[in-house]
């Protein structure tokens, strides 16, 4: 039954993602990594590669954290690095930056993220999708391929309640 539940979640996630992608003109690229059993191991780095075709354009770089109510903390510390993937000696645009993001309201415990529709429910309850702005109106030095690496920097080695990590690169308005 649990394999069927995971398959259903995967198919529903693909359906929702396809709906989101088809309706957004500012999106350049968006991708997610899902974690088995809602656990993000400390040694698991979410790595994403994307292409920039217009270096004169300003972009917003956004990380996404998908979690359930089983996530035991109100915040999450993320470390991220953005490098050029084209050059032999990778140029680092953002080097191991660490940021603290609030996922839940401190006093009430209410989640800040958007609740995914009923198709996005996990076996433990609602799934929350948190857009976390990493860099606003960023200009890339060159056209080409770039790599974004995201890891968590929390005390526990494995974070429970994390269903997935993603990123989005969009044209800044």
Chimera marker file (.cmm) of the C-alpha trace (Angstrom):
<marker_set name="trace">
<marker id="1" x="0.000" y="0.000" z="0.000" r="1" g="1" b="0" radius="0.5"/>
<marker id="2" x="2.824" y="2.438" z="0.782" r="1" g="1" b="0" radius="0.5"/>
<marker id="3" x="4.404" y="1.961" z="-2.667" r="1" g="1" b="0" radius="0.5"/>
<marker id="4" x="1.041" y="2.708" z="-4.248" r="1" g="1" b="0" radius="0.5"/>
<marker id="5" x="0.740" y="5.828" z="-2.084" r="1" g="1" b="0" radius="0.5"/>
<marker id="6" x="4.210" y="7.030" z="-3.173" r="1" g="1" b="0" radius="0.5"/>
<marker id="7" x="3.376" y="6.342" z="-6.820" r="1" g="1" b="0" radius="0.5"/>
<marker id="8" x="0.135" y="8.298" z="-6.483" r="1" g="1" b="0" radius="0.5"/>
<marker id="9" x="2.012" y="11.226" z="-4.867" r="1" g="1" b="0" radius="0.5"/>
<marker id="10" x="4.598" y="11.184" z="-7.649" r="1" g="1" b="0" radius="0.5"/>
<marker id="11" x="2.002" y="11.164" z="-10.435" r="1" g="1" b="0" radius="0.5"/>
<marker id="12" x="0.024" y="13.924" z="-8.740" r="1" g="1" b="0" radius="0.5"/>
<marker id="13" x="3.177" y="16.005" z="-8.239" r="1" g="1" b="0" radius="0.5"/>
<marker id="14" x="3.993" y="15.688" z="-11.935" r="1" g="1" b="0" radius="0.5"/>
<marker id="15" x="0.466" y="16.758" z="-12.847" r="1" g="1" b="0" radius="0.5"/>
<marker id="16" x="0.559" y="19.798" z="-10.542" r="1" g="1" b="0" radius="0.5"/>
<marker id="17" x="4.038" y="20.744" z="-11.753" r="1" g="1" b="0" radius="0.5"/>
<marker id="18" x="2.943" y="20.559" z="-15.385" r="1" g="1" b="0" radius="0.5"/>
<marker id="19" x="0.014" y="22.860" z="-14.622" r="1" g="1" b="0" radius="0.5"/>
<marker id="20" x="2.274" y="25.357" z="-12.884" r="1" g="1" b="0" radius="0.5"/>
<marker id="21" x="4.911" y="25.297" z="-15.596" r="1" g="1" b="0" radius="0.5"/>
<marker id="22" x="2.485" y="25.812" z="-18.461" r="1" g="1" b="0" radius="0.5"/>
<marker id="23" x="1.002" y="29.014" z="-16.991" r="1" g="1" b="0" radius="0.5"/>
<marker id="24" x="4.075" y="31.034" z="-16.036" r="1" g="1" b="0" radius="0.5"/>
<marker id="25" x="5.806" y="33.260" z="-18.598" r="1" g="1" b="0" radius="0.5"/>
<marker id="26" x="8.515" y="34.529" z="-16.190" r="1" g="1" b="0" radius="0.5"/>
<marker id="27" x="9.828" y="31.060" z="-15.333" r="1" g="1" b="0" radius="0.5"/>
<marker id="28" x="13.143" y="30.204" z="-16.948" r="1" g="1" b="0" radius="0.5"/>
<marker id="29" x="13.582" y="26.874" z="-15.181" r="1" g="1" b="0" radius="0.5"/>
<marker id="30" x="12.241" y="25.024" z="-12.142" r="1" g="1" b="0" radius="0.5"/>
<marker id="31" x="13.165" y="21.625" z="-10.748" r="1" g="1" b="0" radius="0.5"/>
<marker id="32" x="12.710" y="19.551" z="-7.584" r="1" g="1" b="0" radius="0.5"/>
<marker id="33" x="14.468" y="16.705" z="-5.795" r="1" g="1" b="0" radius="0.5"/>
<marker id="34" x="12.166" y="14.482" z="-3.717" r="1" g="1" b="0" radius="0.5"/>
<marker id="35" x="13.344" y="12.654" z="-0.595" r="1" g="1" b="0" radius="0.5"/>
<marker id="36" x="12.233" y="9.155" z="0.338" r="1" g="1" b="0" radius="0.5"/>
<marker id="37" x="10.298" y="8.749" z="3.566" r="1" g="1" b="0" radius="0.5"/>
<marker id="38" x="10.220" y="12.552" z="4.081" r="1" g="1" b="0" radius="0.5"/>
<marker id="39" x="13.836" y="12.636" z="5.316" r="1" g="1" b="0" radius="0.5"/>
<marker id="40" x="16.592" y="14.948" z="4.011" r="1" g="1" b="0" radius="0.5"/>
<marker id="41" x="19.985" y="13.427" z="4.937" r="1" g="1" b="0" radius="0.5"/>
<marker id="42" x="22.729" y="15.918" z="5.825" r="1" g="1" b="0" radius="0.5"/>
<marker id="43" x="25.049" y="14.439" z="3.186" r="1" g="1" b="0" radius="0.5"/>
<marker id="44" x="22.471" y="14.880" z="0.410" r="1" g="1" b="0" radius="0.5"/>
<marker id="45" x="23.128" y="17.990" z="-1.663" r="1" g="1" b="0" radius="0.5"/>
<marker id="46" x="20.340" y="19.053" z="-3.996" r="1" g="1" b="0" radius="0.5"/>
<marker id="47" x="22.174" y="19.924" z="-7.205" r="1" g="1" b="0" radius="0.5"/>
<marker id="48" x="20.519" y="21.683" z="-10.138" r="1" g="1" b="0" radius="0.5"/>
<marker id="49" x="21.869" y="22.803" z="-13.495" r="1" g="1" b="0" radius="0.5"/>
<marker id="50" x="20.260" y="25.457" z="-15.685" r="1" g="1" b="0" radius="0.5"/>
<marker id="51" x="21.099" y="27.638" z="-18.686" r="1" g="1" b="0" radius="0.5"/>
<marker id="52" x="21.082" y="31.426" z="-18.915" r="1" g="1" b="0" radius="0.5"/>
<marker id="53" x="20.508" y="32.686" z="-22.446" r="1" g="1" b="0" radius="0.5"/>
<marker id="54" x="20.431" y="36.466" z="-21.798" r="1" g="1" b="0" radius="0.5"/>
<marker id="55" x="23.094" y="37.940" z="-19.518" r="1" g="1" b="0" radius="0.5"/>
<marker id="56" x="21.561" y="41.434" z="-19.766" r="1" g="1" b="0" radius="0.5"/>
<marker id="57" x="18.356" y="40.221" z="-18.073" r="1" g="1" b="0" radius="0.5"/>
<marker id="58" x="17.899" y="40.370" z="-14.270" r="1" g="1" b="0" radius="0.5"/>
<marker id="59" x="16.740" y="37.137" z="-12.613" r="1" g="1" b="0" radius="0.5"/>
<marker id="60" x="15.339" y="36.050" z="-9.259" r="1" g="1" b="0" radius="0.5"/>
<marker id="61" x="16.814" y="32.881" z="-7.764" r="1" g="1" b="0" radius="0.5"/>
<marker id="62" x="14.379" y="31.065" z="-5.477" r="1" g="1" b="0" radius="0.5"/>
<marker id="63" x="14.709" y="27.874" z="-3.431" r="1" g="1" b="0" radius="0.5"/>
<marker id="64" x="11.674" y="25.779" z="-2.523" r="1" g="1" b="0" radius="0.5"/>
<marker id="65" x="11.265" y="23.638" z="0.585" r="1" g="1" b="0" radius="0.5"/>
<marker id="66" x="8.392" y="21.135" z="0.557" r="1" g="1" b="0" radius="0.5"/>
<marker id="67" x="7.582" y="19.913" z="4.050" r="1" g="1" b="0" radius="0.5"/>
<marker id="68" x="4.849" y="18.312" z="6.118" r="1" g="1" b="0" radius="0.5"/>
<marker id="69" x="3.733" y="19.198" z="9.623" r="1" g="1" b="0" radius="0.5"/>
<marker id="70" x="6.176" y="16.519" z="10.826" r="1" g="1" b="0" radius="0.5"/>
<marker id="71" x="9.035" y="18.984" z="10.321" r="1" g="1" b="0" radius="0.5"/>
<marker id="72" x="10.118" y="19.584" z="13.950" r="1" g="1" b="0" radius="0.5"/>
<marker id="73" x="11.530" y="23.132" z="13.663" r="1" g="1" b="0" radius="0.5"/>
<marker id="74" x="10.129" y="26.585" z="12.906" r="1" g="1" b="0" radius="0.5"/>
<marker id="75" x="13.040" y="27.468" z="10.622" r="1" g="1" b="0" radius="0.5"/>
<marker id="76" x="15.630" y="25.939" z="8.335" r="1" g="1" b="0" radius="0.5"/>
<marker id="77" x="19.228" y="26.908" z="7.663" r="1" g="1" b="0" radius="0.5"/>
<marker id="78" x="20.219" y="26.418" z="4.044" r="1" g="1" b="0" radius="0.5"/>
<marker id="79" x="23.672" y="26.637" z="2.522" r="1" g="1" b="0" radius="0.5"/>
<marker id="80" x="23.851" y="27.268" z="-1.193" r="1" g="1" b="0" radius="0.5"/>
<marker id="81" x="26.469" y="27.781" z="-3.836" r="1" g="1" b="0" radius="0.5"/>
<marker id="82" x="26.062" y="29.013" z="-7.408" r="1" g="1" b="0" radius="0.5"/>
<marker id="83" x="28.830" y="28.298" z="-9.906" r="1" g="1" b="0" radius="0.5"/>
<marker id="84" x="29.392" y="28.551" z="-13.618" r="1" g="1" b="0" radius="0.5"/>
<marker id="85" x="29.251" y="25.043" z="-15.064" r="1" g="1" b="0" radius="0.5"/>
<marker id="86" x="30.813" y="25.953" z="-18.431" r="1" g="1" b="0" radius="0.5"/>
<marker id="87" x="34.341" y="26.998" z="-17.526" r="1" g="1" b="0" radius="0.5"/>
<marker id="88" x="37.133" y="24.551" z="-16.706" r="1" g="1" b="0" radius="0.5"/>
<marker id="89" x="37.780" y="26.332" z="-13.427" r="1" g="1" b="0" radius="0.5"/>
<marker id="90" x="34.234" y="26.874" z="-12.205" r="1" g="1" b="0" radius="0.5"/>
<marker id="91" x="33.613" y="30.513" z="-11.363" r="1" g="1" b="0" radius="0.5"/>
<marker id="92" x="31.748" y="30.880" z="-8.100" r="1" g="1" b="0" radius="0.5"/>
<marker id="93" x="29.015" y="33.516" z="-8.156" r="1" g="1" b="0" radius="0.5"/>
<marker id="94" x="27.667" y="32.738" z="-4.685" r="1" g="1" b="0" radius="0.5"/>
<marker id="95" x="30.032" y="30.829" z="-2.389" r="1" g="1" b="0" radius="0.5"/>
<marker id="96" x="28.602" y="28.734" z="0.464" r="1" g="1" b="0" radius="0.5"/>
<marker id="97" x="26.126" y="31.362" z="1.582" r="1" g="1" b="0" radius="0.5"/>
<marker id="98" x="24.065" y="30.339" z="4.598" r="1" g="1" b="0" radius="0.5"/>
<marker id="99" x="20.598" y="31.753" z="5.226" r="1" g="1" b="0" radius="0.5"/>
<marker id="100" x="17.987" y="31.232" z="7.916" r="1" g="1" b="0" radius="0.5"/>
<marker id="101" x="14.418" y="30.914" z="6.617" r="1" g="1" b="0" radius="0.5"/>
<marker id="102" x="11.289" y="30.808" z="8.780" r="1" g="1" b="0" radius="0.5"/>
<marker id="103" x="8.893" y="28.025" z="7.764" r="1" g="1" b="0" radius="0.5"/>
<marker id="104" x="6.423" y="28.385" z="10.645" r="1" g="1" b="0" radius="0.5"/>
<marker id="105" x="5.089" y="31.383" z="12.575" r="1" g="1" b="0" radius="0.5"/>
<marker id="106" x="6.847" y="31.561" z="15.953" r="1" g="1" b="0" radius="0.5"/>
<marker id="107" x="3.830" y="32.200" z="18.206" r="1" g="1" b="0" radius="0.5"/>
<marker id="108" x="1.076" y="30.211" z="16.499" r="1" g="1" b="0" radius="0.5"/>
<marker id="109" x="3.075" y="27.500" z="14.747" r="1" g="1" b="0" radius="0.5"/>
<marker id="110" x="1.127" y="28.125" z="11.538" r="1" g="1" b="0" radius="0.5"/>
<marker id="111" x="3.116" y="27.360" z="8.383" r="1" g="1" b="0" radius="0.5"/>
<marker id="112" x="4.075" y="30.241" z="6.088" r="1" g="1" b="0" radius="0.5"/>
<marker id="113" x="4.176" y="28.153" z="2.920" r="1" g="1" b="0" radius="0.5"/>
<marker id="114" x="1.348" y="27.560" z="0.501" r="1" g="1" b="0" radius="0.5"/>
<marker id="115" x="-0.636" y="24.379" z="1.066" r="1" g="1" b="0" radius="0.5"/>
<marker id="116" x="-0.550" y="22.244" z="-2.034" r="1" g="1" b="0" radius="0.5"/>
<marker id="117" x="-3.972" y="21.202" z="-3.270" r="1" g="1" b="0" radius="0.5"/>
<marker id="118" x="-5.609" y="18.013" z="-2.038" r="1" g="1" b="0" radius="0.5"/>
<marker id="119" x="-3.581" y="16.007" z="-4.558" r="1" g="1" b="0" radius="0.5"/>
<marker id="120" x="-0.410" y="17.073" z="-2.725" r="1" g="1" b="0" radius="0.5"/>
<marker id="121" x="-1.262" y="15.555" z="0.640" r="1" g="1" b="0" radius="0.5"/>
<marker id="122" x="1.178" y="13.163" z="2.213" r="1" g="1" b="0" radius="0.5"/>
<marker id="123" x="0.221" y="10.247" z="4.402" r="1" g="1" b="0" radius="0.5"/>
<marker id="124" x="0.821" y="12.506" z="7.414" r="1" g="1" b="0" radius="0.5"/>
<marker id="125" x="-1.197" y="15.550" z="6.327" r="1" g="1" b="0" radius="0.5"/>
<marker id="126" x="-0.826" y="18.620" z="4.178" r="1" g="1" b="0" radius="0.5"/>
<marker id="127" x="2.301" y="19.429" z="2.190" r="1" g="1" b="0" radius="0.5"/>
<marker id="128" x="3.583" y="23.011" z="2.405" r="1" g="1" b="0" radius="0.5"/>
<marker id="129" x="5.614" y="24.590" z="-0.358" r="1" g="1" b="0" radius="0.5"/>
<marker id="130" x="7.840" y="27.462" z="0.811" r="1" g="1" b="0" radius="0.5"/>
<marker id="131" x="9.386" y="29.797" z="-1.792" r="1" g="1" b="0" radius="0.5"/>
<marker id="132" x="12.616" y="31.184" z="-0.299" r="1" g="1" b="0" radius="0.5"/>
<marker id="133" x="14.268" y="34.079" z="-2.142" r="1" g="1" b="0" radius="0.5"/>
<marker id="134" x="18.011" y="33.448" z="-2.448" r="1" g="1" b="0" radius="0.5"/>
<marker id="135" x="18.942" y="36.328" z="-4.756" r="1" g="1" b="0" radius="0.5"/>
<marker id="136" x="16.794" y="39.148" z="-6.158" r="1" g="1" b="0" radius="0.5"/>
<marker id="137" x="17.416" y="40.864" z="-9.513" r="1" g="1" b="0" radius="0.5"/>
<marker id="138" x="20.670" y="39.001" z="-10.086" r="1" g="1" b="0" radius="0.5"/>
<marker id="139" x="22.581" y="39.465" z="-13.324" r="1" g="1" b="0" radius="0.5"/>
<marker id="140" x="24.750" y="36.644" z="-14.594" r="1" g="1" b="0" radius="0.5"/>
<marker id="141" x="28.199" y="37.579" z="-15.945" r="1" g="1" b="0" radius="0.5"/>
<marker id="142" x="27.966" y="35.283" z="-18.980" r="1" g="1" b="0" radius="0.5"/>
<marker id="143" x="25.442" y="33.279" z="-20.928" r="1" g="1" b="0" radius="0.5"/>
<marker id="144" x="25.766" y="29.544" z="-20.433" r="1" g="1" b="0" radius="0.5"/>
<marker id="145" x="25.260" y="26.775" z="-17.874" r="1" g="1" b="0" radius="0.5"/>
<marker id="146" x="25.195" y="27.303" z="-14.129" r="1" g="1" b="0" radius="0.5"/>
<marker id="147" x="24.940" y="24.923" z="-11.190" r="1" g="1" b="0" radius="0.5"/>
<marker id="148" x="23.121" y="25.562" z="-7.913" r="1" g="1" b="0" radius="0.5"/>
<marker id="149" x="23.879" y="23.335" z="-4.902" r="1" g="1" b="0" radius="0.5"/>
<marker id="150" x="21.619" y="23.455" z="-1.835" r="1" g="1" b="0" radius="0.5"/>
<marker id="151" x="22.192" y="21.658" z="1.468" r="1" g="1" b="0" radius="0.5"/>
<marker id="152" x="20.738" y="22.006" z="4.954" r="1" g="1" b="0" radius="0.5"/>
<marker id="153" x="22.805" y="23.222" z="7.874" r="1" g="1" b="0" radius="0.5"/>
<marker id="154" x="20.717" y="22.032" z="10.802" r="1" g="1" b="0" radius="0.5"/>
<marker id="155" x="21.942" y="20.207" z="13.922" r="1" g="1" b="0" radius="0.5"/>
<marker id="156" x="20.291" y="16.836" z="13.209" r="1" g="1" b="0" radius="0.5"/>
<marker id="157" x="21.992" y="14.776" z="10.526" r="1" g="1" b="0" radius="0.5"/>
<marker id="158" x="18.667" y="13.977" z="8.906" r="1" g="1" b="0" radius="0.5"/>
<marker id="159" x="15.687" y="16.308" z="8.742" r="1" g="1" b="0" radius="0.5"/>
<marker id="160" x="12.308" y="14.640" z="9.121" r="1" g="1" b="0" radius="0.5"/>
<marker id="161" x="9.258" y="16.070" z="7.417" r="1" g="1" b="0" radius="0.5"/>
<marker id="162" x="11.115" y="17.344" z="4.327" r="1" g="1" b="0" radius="0.5"/>
<marker id="163" x="9.538" y="15.942" z="1.177" r="1" g="1" b="0" radius="0.5"/>
<marker id="164" x="11.694" y="17.776" z="-1.322" r="1" g="1" b="0" radius="0.5"/>
<marker id="165" x="13.913" y="20.687" z="-2.249" r="1" g="1" b="0" radius="0.5"/>
<marker id="166" x="13.700" y="22.666" z="-5.431" r="1" g="1" b="0" radius="0.5"/>
<marker id="167" x="14.724" y="25.833" z="-7.136" r="1" g="1" b="0" radius="0.5"/>
<marker id="168" x="13.303" y="28.315" z="-9.590" r="1" g="1" b="0" radius="0.5"/>
<marker id="169" x="15.046" y="30.832" z="-11.803" r="1" g="1" b="0" radius="0.5"/>
<marker id="170" x="12.690" y="33.504" z="-13.110" r="1" g="1" b="0" radius="0.5"/>
<marker id="171" x="12.867" y="36.789" z="-14.966" r="1" g="1" b="0" radius="0.5"/>
<marker id="172" x="12.805" y="39.622" z="-12.420" r="1" g="1" b="0" radius="0.5"/>
<marker id="173" x="10.117" y="42.242" z="-12.826" r="1" g="1" b="0" radius="0.5"/>
<link id1="1" id2="2" r="1" g="1" b="0" radius="0.2"/>
<link id1="2" id2="3" r="1" g="1" b="0" radius="0.2"/>
<link id1="3" id2="4" r="1" g="1" b="0" radius="0.2"/>
<link id1="4" id2="5" r="1" g="1" b="0" radius="0.2"/>
<link id1="5" id2="6" r="1" g="1" b="0" radius="0.2"/>
<link id1="6" id2="7" r="1" g="1" b="0" radius="0.2"/>
<link id1="7" id2="8" r="1" g="1" b="0" radius="0.2"/>
<link id1="8" id2="9" r="1" g="1" b="0" radius="0.2"/>
<link id1="9" id2="10" r="1" g="1" b="0" radius="0.2"/>
<link id1="10" id2="11" r="1" g="1" b="0" radius="0.2"/>
<link id1="11" id2="12" r="1" g="1" b="0" radius="0.2"/>
<link id1="12" id2="13" r="1" g="1" b="0" radius="0.2"/>
<link id1="13" id2="14" r="1" g="1" b="0" radius="0.2"/>
<link id1="14" id2="15" r="1" g="1" b="0" radius="0.2"/>
<link id1="15" id2="16" r="1" g="1" b="0" radius="0.2"/>
<link id1="16" id2="17" r="1" g="1" b="0" radius="0.2"/>
<link id1="17" id2="18" r="1" g="1" b="0" radius="0.2"/>
<link id1="18" id2="19" r="1" g="1" b="0" radius="0.2"/>
<link id1="19" id2="20" r="1" g="1" b="0" radius="0.2"/>
<link id1="20" id2="21" r="1" g="1" b="0" radius="0.2"/>
<link id1="21" id2="22" r="1" g="1" b="0" radius="0.2"/>
<link id1="22" id2="23" r="1" g="1" b="0" radius="0.2"/>
<link id1="23" id2="24" r="1" g="1" b="0" radius="0.2"/>
<link id1="24" id2="25" r="1" g="1" b="0" radius="0.2"/>
<link id1="25" id2="26" r="1" g="1" b="0" radius="0.2"/>
<link id1="26" id2="27" r="1" g="1" b="0" radius="0.2"/>
<link id1="27" id2="28" r="1" g="1" b="0" radius="0.2"/>
<link id1="28" id2="29" r="1" g="1" b="0" radius="0.2"/>
<link id1="29" id2="30" r="1" g="1" b="0" radius="0.2"/>
<link id1="30" id2="31" r="1" g="1" b="0" radius="0.2"/>
<link id1="31" id2="32" r="1" g="1" b="0" radius="0.2"/>
<link id1="32" id2="33" r="1" g="1" b="0" radius="0.2"/>
<link id1="33" id2="34" r="1" g="1" b="0" radius="0.2"/>
<link id1="34" id2="35" r="1" g="1" b="0" radius="0.2"/>
<link id1="35" id2="36" r="1" g="1" b="0" radius="0.2"/>
<link id1="36" id2="37" r="1" g="1" b="0" radius="0.2"/>
<link id1="37" id2="38" r="1" g="1" b="0" radius="0.2"/>
<link id1="38" id2="39" r="1" g="1" b="0" radius="0.2"/>
<link id1="39" id2="40" r="1" g="1" b="0" radius="0.2"/>
<link id1="40" id2="41" r="1" g="1" b="0" radius="0.2"/>
<link id1="41" id2="42" r="1" g="1" b="0" radius="0.2"/>
<link id1="42" id2="43" r="1" g="1" b="0" radius="0.2"/>
<link id1="43" id2="44" r="1" g="1" b="0" radius="0.2"/>
<link id1="44" id2="45" r="1" g="1" b="0" radius="0.2"/>
<link id1="45" id2="46" r="1" g="1" b="0" radius="0.2"/>
<link id1="46" id2="47" r="1" g="1" b="0" radius="0.2"/>
<link id1="47" id2="48" r="1" g="1" b="0" radius="0.2"/>
<link id1="48" id2="49" r="1" g="1" b="0" radius="0.2"/>
<link id1="49" id2="50" r="1" g="1" b="0" radius="0.2"/>
<link id1="50" id2="51" r="1" g="1" b="0" radius="0.2"/>
<link id1="51" id2="52" r="1" g="1" b="0" radius="0.2"/>
<link id1="52" id2="53" r="1" g="1" b="0" radius="0.2"/>
<link id1="53" id2="54" r="1" g="1" b="0" radius="0.2"/>
<link id1="54" id2="55" r="1" g="1" b="0" radius="0.2"/>
<link id1="55" id2="56" r="1" g="1" b="0" radius="0.2"/>
<link id1="56" id2="57" r="1" g="1" b="0" radius="0.2"/>
<link id1="57" id2="58" r="1" g="1" b="0" radius="0.2"/>
<link id1="58" id2="59" r="1" g="1" b="0" radius="0.2"/>
<link id1="59" id2="60" r="1" g="1" b="0" radius="0.2"/>
<link id1="60" id2="61" r="1" g="1" b="0" radius="0.2"/>
<link id1="61" id2="62" r="1" g="1" b="0" radius="0.2"/>
<link id1="62" id2="63" r="1" g="1" b="0" radius="0.2"/>
<link id1="63" id2="64" r="1" g="1" b="0" radius="0.2"/>
<link id1="64" id2="65" r="1" g="1" b="0" radius="0.2"/>
<link id1="65" id2="66" r="1" g="1" b="0" radius="0.2"/>
<link id1="66" id2="67" r="1" g="1" b="0" radius="0.2"/>
<link id1="67" id2="68" r="1" g="1" b="0" radius="0.2"/>
<link id1="68" id2="69" r="1" g="1" b="0" radius="0.2"/>
<link id1="69" id2="70" r="1" g="1" b="0" radius="0.2"/>
<link id1="70" id2="71" r="1" g="1" b="0" radius="0.2"/>
<link id1="71" id2="72" r="1" g="1" b="0" radius="0.2"/>
<link id1="72" id2="73" r="1" g="1" b="0" radius="0.2"/>
<link id1="73" id2="74" r="1" g="1" b="0" radius="0.2"/>
<link id1="74" id2="75" r="1" g="1" b="0" radius="0.2"/>
<link id1="75" id2="76" r="1" g="1" b="0" radius="0.2"/>
<link id1="76" id2="77" r="1" g="1" b="0" radius="0.2"/>
<link id1="77" id2="78" r="1" g="1" b="0" radius="0.2"/>
<link id1="78" id2="79" r="1" g="1" b="0" radius="0.2"/>
<link id1="79" id2="80" r="1" g="1" b="0" radius="0.2"/>
<link id1="80" id2="81" r="1" g="1" b="0" radius="0.2"/>
<link id1="81" id2="82" r="1" g="1" b="0" radius="0.2"/>
<link id1="82" id2="83" r="1" g="1" b="0" radius="0.2"/>
<link id1="83" id2="84" r="1" g="1" b="0" radius="0.2"/>
<link id1="84" id2="85" r="1" g="1" b="0" radius="0.2"/>
<link id1="85" id2="86" r="1" g="1" b="0" radius="0.2"/>
<link id1="86" id2="87" r="1" g="1" b="0" radius="0.2"/>
<link id1="87" id2="88" r="1" g="1" b="0" radius="0.2"/>
<link id1="88" id2="89" r="1" g="1" b="0" radius="0.2"/>
<link id1="89" id2="90" r="1" g="1" b="0" radius="0.2"/>
<link id1="90" id2="91" r="1" g="1" b="0" radius="0.2"/>
<link id1="91" id2="92" r="1" g="1" b="0" radius="0.2"/>
<link id1="92" id2="93" r="1" g="1" b="0" radius="0.2"/>
<link id1="93" id2="94" r="1" g="1" b="0" radius="0.2"/>
<link id1="94" id2="95" r="1" g="1" b="0" radius="0.2"/>
<link id1="95" id2="96" r="1" g="1" b="0" radius="0.2"/>
<link id1="96" id2="97" r="1" g="1" b="0" radius="0.2"/>
<link id1="97" id2="98" r="1" g="1" b="0" radius="0.2"/>
<link id1="98" id2="99" r="1" g="1" b="0" radius="0.2"/>
<link id1="99" id2="100" r="1" g="1" b="0" radius="0.2"/>
<link id1="100" id2="101" r="1" g="1" b="0" radius="0.2"/>
<link id1="101" id2="102" r="1" g="1" b="0" radius="0.2"/>
<link id1="102" id2="103" r="1" g="1" b="0" radius="0.2"/>
<link id1="103" id2="104" r="1" g="1" b="0" radius="0.2"/>
<link id1="104" id2="105" r="1" g="1" b="0" radius="0.2"/>
<link id1="105" id2="106" r="1" g="1" b="0" radius="0.2"/>
<link id1="106" id2="107" r="1" g="1" b="0" radius="0.2"/>
<link id1="107" id2="108" r="1" g="1" b="0" radius="0.2"/>
<link id1="108" id2="109" r="1" g="1" b="0" radius="0.2"/>
<link id1="109" id2="110" r="1" g="1" b="0" radius="0.2"/>
<link id1="110" id2="111" r="1" g="1" b="0" radius="0.2"/>
<link id1="111" id2="112" r="1" g="1" b="0" radius="0.2"/>
<link id1="112" id2="113" r="1" g="1" b="0" radius="0.2"/>
<link id1="113" id2="114" r="1" g="1" b="0" radius="0.2"/>
<link id1="114" id2="115" r="1" g="1" b="0" radius="0.2"/>
<link id1="115" id2="116" r="1" g="1" b="0" radius="0.2"/>
<link id1="116" id2="117" r="1" g="1" b="0" radius="0.2"/>
<link id1="117" id2="118" r="1" g="1" b="0" radius="0.2"/>
<link id1="118" id2="119" r="1" g="1" b="0" radius="0.2"/>
<link id1="119" id2="120" r="1" g="1" b="0" radius="0.2"/>
<link id1="120" id2="121" r="1" g="1" b="0" radius="0.2"/>
<link id1="121" id2="122" r="1" g="1" b="0" radius="0.2"/>
<link id1="122" id2="123" r="1" g="1" b="0" radius="0.2"/>
<link id1="123" id2="124" r="1" g="1" b="0" radius="0.2"/>
<link id1="124" id2="125" r="1" g="1" b="0" radius="0.2"/>
<link id1="125" id2="126" r="1" g="1" b="0" radius="0.2"/>
<link id1="126" id2="127" r="1" g="1" b="0" radius="0.2"/>
<link id1="127" id2="128" r="1" g="1" b="0" radius="0.2"/>
<link id1="128" id2="129" r="1" g="1" b="0" radius="0.2"/>
<link id1="129" id2="130" r="1" g="1" b="0" radius="0.2"/>
<link id1="130" id2="131" r="1" g="1" b="0" radius="0.2"/>
<link id1="131" id2="132" r="1" g="1" b="0" radius="0.2"/>
<link id1="132" id2="133" r="1" g="1" b="0" radius="0.2"/>
<link id1="133" id2="134" r="1" g="1" b="0" radius="0.2"/>
<link id1="134" id2="135" r="1" g="1" b="0" radius="0.2"/>
<link id1="135" id2="136" r="1" g="1" b="0" radius="0.2"/>
<link id1="136" id2="137" r="1" g="1" b="0" radius="0.2"/>
<link id1="137" id2="138" r="1" g="1" b="0" radius="0.2"/>
<link id1="138" id2="139" r="1" g="1" b="0" radius="0.2"/>
<link id1="139" id2="140" r="1" g="1" b="0" radius="0.2"/>
<link id1="140" id2="141" r="1" g="1" b="0" radius="0.2"/>
<link id1="141" id2="142" r="1" g="1" b="0" radius="0.2"/>
<link id1="142" id2="143" r="1" g="1" b="0" radius="0.2"/>
<link id1="143" id2="144" r="1" g="1" b="0" radius="0.2"/>
<link id1="144" id2="145" r="1" g="1" b="0" radius="0.2"/>
<link id1="145" id2="146" r="1" g="1" b="0" radius="0.2"/>
<link id1="146" id2="147" r="1" g="1" b="0" radius="0.2"/>
<link id1="147" id2="148" r="1" g="1" b="0" radius="0.2"/>
<link id1="148" id2="149" r="1" g="1" b="0" radius="0.2"/>
<link id1="149" id2="150" r="1" g="1" b="0" radius="0.2"/>
<link id1="150" id2="151" r="1" g="1" b="0" radius="0.2"/>
<link id1="151" id2="152" r="1" g="1" b="0" radius="0.2"/>
<link id1="152" id2="153" r="1" g="1" b="0" radius="0.2"/>
<link id1="153" id2="154" r="1" g="1" b="0" radius="0.2"/>
<link id1="154" id2="155" r="1" g="1" b="0" radius="0.2"/>
<link id1="155" id2="156" r="1" g="1" b="0" radius="0.2"/>
<link id1="156" id2="157" r="1" g="1" b="0" radius="0.2"/>
<link id1="157" id2="158" r="1" g="1" b="0" radius="0.2"/>
<link id1="158" id2="159" r="1" g="1" b="0" radius="0.2"/>
<link id1="159" id2="160" r="1" g="1" b="0" radius="0.2"/>
<link id1="160" id2="161" r="1" g="1" b="0" radius="0.2"/>
<link id1="161" id2="162" r="1" g="1" b="0" radius="0.2"/>
<link id1="162" id2="163" r="1" g="1" b="0" radius="0.2"/>
<link id1="163" id2="164" r="1" g="1" b="0" radius="0.2"/>
<link id1="164" id2="165" r="1" g="1" b="0" radius="0.2"/>
<link id1="165" id2="166" r="1" g="1" b="0" radius="0.2"/>
<link id1="166" id2="167" r="1" g="1" b="0" radius="0.2"/>
<link id1="167" id2="168" r="1" g="1" b="0" radius="0.2"/>
<link id1="168" id2="169" r="1" g="1" b="0" radius="0.2"/>
<link id1="169" id2="170" r="1" g="1" b="0" radius="0.2"/>
<link id1="170" id2="171" r="1" g="1" b="0" radius="0.2"/>
<link id1="171" id2="172" r="1" g="1" b="0" radius="0.2"/>
<link id1="172" id2="173" r="1" g="1" b="0" radius="0.2"/>
</marker_set>
